[in-house]
Amino acid sequence: MNRADARALLRGPYAIVNETPGAERIVEAVLAAGIRIVQYRAKEGIDPTRLRAFCERVQSQGALAIGNDDWRAARAAGCDGVHLGPGDDGFEEPARVRALWPEAILGLSIGLPDEARAIDVRAVDYLGVGAVFATASKPDAGDPIGLDGLRAVVDATTLPICAIGGITSERLASVRASGATMAATSCAASGRGGSARPIAPTASVTALRAIVTPTARSPRAASASSEGKSRPSALGAPFATSACVPSAKRTEACAILLCGSKGIKRSTC
């Protein structure tokens, strides 16, 4: 997929699937729901074989497969792009990554307007901004920037903005009103004591399908669009979805929130 086609899909729900024994089933549920941006996150270390399998499966459904932290591993696995945060190789030099991987979708994590203004918009495709609210899924997320902070970053750049961190159904309308183009949440399934367990695919797919109407074009099926300098209109596609995984002790769940052009549809979390 070329970069222009991939950029056309940078809107709506952005699912982050953590590496757990049940990750494959979560990916299937997310894809079945029509979500077309999926990130693989393996904070304990990337398994190249699993990352490659993730990319192949996500791409087979016309969705973007995004790696995390390590752009070389993401490129070698055949990902469509990578998301980098402070401390990751290439974060401070996105133009270098762009030169070595011209067709990649490159996202960076930031939290301040000055950081957004300093970004080379020719090298970077979107910005992950947050944590908007306090979140337990990423202990190193820092202090929340709030809606005012999110809005300030949106106003400071023409790049698409992906809001992340503590986004619930009650907060979603205000996040949407900030001008964010995407919203990301972390997907995982947990059992007693926080141990990962496989997600029940049939129930999860049913729950996701009930609240998501896929509207975004697949970049692998759509004609290429030119790289515009203006940011996409906020949340024109379904914004996010929500489906919880029942467990004896719910320490974490598959939490993707839905907000489309007609507003919030439903939240089960």
Residue pairs with C-beta under 8 A, 6 or more apart in sequence:
1 59
1 80
1 103
1 219
1 220
2 103
2 224
3 102
3 103
3 104
3 105
3 125
3 227
4 224
4 225
4 226
4 227
5 219
5 220
5 222
5 224
5 225
6 64
6 80
6 81
6 103
6 105
6 125
6 219
7 105
7 125
7 225
7 227
8 217
8 219
8 222
8 225
9 36
9 37
9 63
9 64
9 216
9 217
9 218
9 219
10 37
10 105
10 125
10 126
10 160
10 162
10 181
10 182
10 232
11 160
11 181
11 182
11 216
11 232
11 235
11 236
11 237
12 35
12 36
12 37
12 182
12 215
12 216
12 235
12 236
12 237
12 238
12 239
12 240
13 35
13 36
13 37
13 182
13 183
13 212
13 237
13 238
13 239
13 240
13 241
13 256
13 258
14 35
14 37
14 39
14 162
14 164
14 182
14 183
14 184
14 185
14 240
15 30
15 35
15 37
15 38
15 39
15 184
15 185
15 187
15 256
16 38
16 39
16 41
16 68
16 184
16 185
16 186
16 187
17 23
17 26
17 27
17 30
17 38
17 39
17 40
17 41
17 54
17 187
17 188
18 41
18 42
18 43
18 186
18 187
18 188
19 40
19 41
19 42
19 43
19 44
19 47
19 50
20 26
20 188
20 189
20 196
21 196
21 197
21 198
22 188
22 189
22 196
22 197
22 198
22 199
23 40
23 50
23 54
24 53
24 57
25 189
25 198
25 199
25 200
25 201
25 204
26 187
26 188
26 189
26 199
26 204
26 254
27 38
27 54
27 57
27 58
28 57
28 201
28 205
29 199
29 201
29 204
29 205
29 208
29 243
29 254
30 38
30 187
30 208
30 254
30 256
31 38
31 57
31 58
31 61
31 63
32 205
32 208
32 209
33 205
33 208
33 209
33 211
33 212
33 214
33 241
33 243
33 256
34 209
34 212
34 213
34 214
34 215
34 216
34 238
35 63
35 212
35 241
35 256
36 62
36 63
36 64
36 214
36 216
36 218
37 63
37 64
37 66
37 182
38 54
38 58
38 63
38 64
38 65
38 66
39 66
39 67
39 68
39 83
39 184
40 51
40 54
40 55
40 65
40 66
40 67
40 68
40 79
41 68
41 69
41 186
42 50
42 51
42 68
43 69
46 67
46 69
46 70
46 73
48 73
48 76
48 77
51 67
51 73
51 74
51 77
51 79
52 77
52 78
54 65
54 77
55 65
55 67
55 77
55 78
55 79
55 80
56 78
58 64
58 65
59 65
59 78
59 80
59 220
62 218
62 219
62 220
62 221
63 218
64 80
64 81
64 105
64 219
65 78
65 79
65 80
66 74
66 79
66 80
66 81
66 82
66 83
66 105
66 107
67 73
67 74
67 77
67 79
67 81
67 82
67 83
68 74
68 82
68 83
69 82
69 83
69 84
69 85
69 88
70 82
70 88
70 89
71 82
71 84
71 88
71 89
71 90
71 97
71 101
71 104
71 106
72 89
74 81
74 82
74 104
75 82
75 100
75 101
75 104
79 104
80 104
80 105
81 104
81 105
81 106
81 107
81 125
82 97
82 104
82 105
82 106
82 107
83 107
83 108
83 109
83 128
84 90
84 91
84 94
84 97
84 106
84 107
84 108
84 109
85 91
85 108
85 109
85 128
86 109
90 96
90 97
91 108
94 106
94 108
94 119
94 120
94 123
94 124
95 120
95 122
95 123
97 104
97 106
97 123
98 104
98 106
98 122
98 123
105 125
105 126
106 123
106 124
106 125
107 124
107 125
107 126
107 127
107 128
107 162
108 119
108 124
108 127
108 128
109 127
109 128
109 129
109 130
110 116
110 119
110 127
110 128
110 129
110 153
111 129
111 130
111 131
111 142
111 145
111 149
111 153
112 145
112 149
112 152
112 153
113 152
113 153
113 155
113 156
114 156
115 153
116 127
116 129
116 153
116 156
116 157
116 159
117 156
117 157
119 127
119 157
119 159
121 157
121 158
121 159
121 229
124 159
125 159
125 160
126 159
126 160
126 161
126 162
126 181
126 182
127 153
127 157
127 159
127 160
127 161
127 162
128 162
128 164
128 184
129 145
129 150
129 153
129 154
129 161
129 162
129 163
129 164
129 180
130 141
130 144
130 145
130 150
130 163
130 164
130 165
131 138
131 141
131 142
131 143
131 144
131 145
131 164
131 165
131 166
132 144
132 145
132 146
132 147
132 149
132 150
132 163
132 164
132 165
132 166
132 167
132 171
132 175
133 144
133 146
133 165
133 166
133 167
133 168
133 171
134 144
134 165
134 166
135 141
135 144
135 164
135 165
135 166
136 252
137 185
137 186
137 188
137 252
138 165
138 186
141 165
144 165
144 166
145 153
147 174
147 175
147 178
150 161
150 163
150 175
150 178
150 180
151 178
151 179
153 161
154 161
154 178
154 179
154 180
154 231
155 179
157 231
158 229
158 230
158 231
159 231
160 181
160 182
160 231
160 232
161 179
161 180
161 181
161 182
161 231
162 180
162 181
162 182
162 183
162 184
163 175
163 178
163 180
163 182
163 183
163 184
164 183
164 184
164 185
167 175
167 183
167 185
167 240
167 257
168 257
168 267
168 269
169 242
169 257
169 264
169 266
169 267
169 269
172 183
172 239
172 240
172 257
172 259
172 264
173 259
173 263
173 264
175 183
176 183
176 234
176 235
176 239
176 259
178 234
179 231
179 234
180 234
180 235
181 231
181 232
181 233
181 234
181 235
182 235
182 239
183 235
183 239
183 240
183 257
183 259
185 240
185 255
185 256
185 257
186 252
186 255
187 254
187 255
187 256
188 196
188 252
188 253
188 254
189 196
189 197
189 198
189 199
189 245
189 247
189 252
189 253
189 254
190 196
190 197
190 245
190 247
190 249
190 250
190 251
190 252
190 253
191 197
191 247
191 248
191 249
192 247
192 248
192 249
193 249
193 251
194 249
194 251
194 252
197 247
199 245
199 254
200 245
204 243
204 245
204 254
207 243
207 244
207 268
208 241
208 243
208 256
210 266
211 241
211 242
211 243
211 258
211 265
211 266
211 268
212 238
212 241
212 258
213 238
213 260
214 238
215 236
215 237
215 238
215 260
216 237
216 238
235 259
235 260
235 261
236 261
237 260
238 258
238 259
238 260
239 257
239 258
239 259
239 260
240 256
240 257
240 258
240 259
241 256
241 257
241 258
242 255
242 256
242 257
242 258
242 266
242 267
242 268
242 269
243 254
243 255
243 256
243 268
243 269
244 250
244 253
244 254
244 255
244 268
244 269
245 253
245 254
247 253
253 269
255 269
257 264
257 267
257 269
258 264
258 265
258 266
258 267
259 265
